[in-house]
Amino acid sequence: MHKFTVTLTREIEADTAEEAALLMYQELSKAPVPDRYAVTDETGMTTEVKLDREKADEFASIDHTADPGNW
């Protein structure tokens, strides 16, 4: 299994880093889940990924831990 760093970027105006994080959390809890991400692999190569919302929702609804290929 490989390791990836998935980054979601939002520009948020705030007085402190903690407030910015809380505002981000608030946005994620109320708004639709973002569909654009930056994904960095183990070699440091970054790829911009835009998910197909329908396919992403289908993937999220399946328990992938039940697949023996994931063990």
QUISUL-V70269 format. One record per residue. N is the residue number from 1. SS is DSSP state (h for helix, s for strand, l for the rest). OMEGA is omega in whole degrees, 0 to 359 (NA if undefined). Layout:
n:N ss:SS omega:OMEGA
n:N ss:SS omega:OMEGA
This chain:
n:1 ss:l omega:179
n:2 ss:l omega:177
n:3 ss:l omega:179
n:4 ss:l omega:172
n:5 ss:s omega:181
n:6 ss:s omega:185
n:7 ss:s omega:175
n:8 ss:l omega:183
n:9 ss:l omega:173
n:10 ss:l omega:175
n:11 ss:l omega:185
n:12 ss:l omega:176
n:13 ss:l omega:181
n:14 ss:l omega:180
n:15 ss:l omega:181
n:16 ss:l omega:177
n:17 ss:h omega:180
n:18 ss:h omega:178
n:19 ss:h omega:178
n:20 ss:h omega:179
n:21 ss:h omega:179
n:22 ss:h omega:178
n:23 ss:h omega:177
n:24 ss:h omega:178
n:25 ss:h omega:179
n:26 ss:h omega:179
n:27 ss:h omega:181
n:28 ss:h omega:182
n:29 ss:h omega:183
n:30 ss:h omega:185
n:31 ss:l omega:174
n:32 ss:l omega:179
n:33 ss:l omega:180
n:34 ss:l omega:178
n:35 ss:l omega:178
n:36 ss:s omega:183
n:37 ss:s omega:168
n:38 ss:s omega:182
n:39 ss:s omega:181
n:40 ss:s omega:181
n:41 ss:l omega:184
n:42 ss:l omega:181
n:43 ss:l omega:181
n:44 ss:l omega:179
n:45 ss:l omega:182
n:46 ss:s omega:179
n:47 ss:s omega:174
n:48 ss:s omega:183
n:49 ss:s omega:172
n:50 ss:s omega:183
n:51 ss:l omega:170
n:52 ss:l omega:187
n:53 ss:h omega:182
n:54 ss:h omega:179
n:55 ss:h omega:179
n:56 ss:h omega:179
n:57 ss:h omega:178
n:58 ss:h omega:179
n:59 ss:h omega:182
n:60 ss:h omega:183
n:61 ss:h omega:182
n:62 ss:l omega:177
n:63 ss:l omega:183
n:64 ss:h omega:178
n:65 ss:h omega:179
n:66 ss:h omega:181
n:67 ss:l omega:180
n:68 ss:h omega:177
n:69 ss:h omega:179
n:70 ss:h omega:183
n:71 ss:l omega:NA
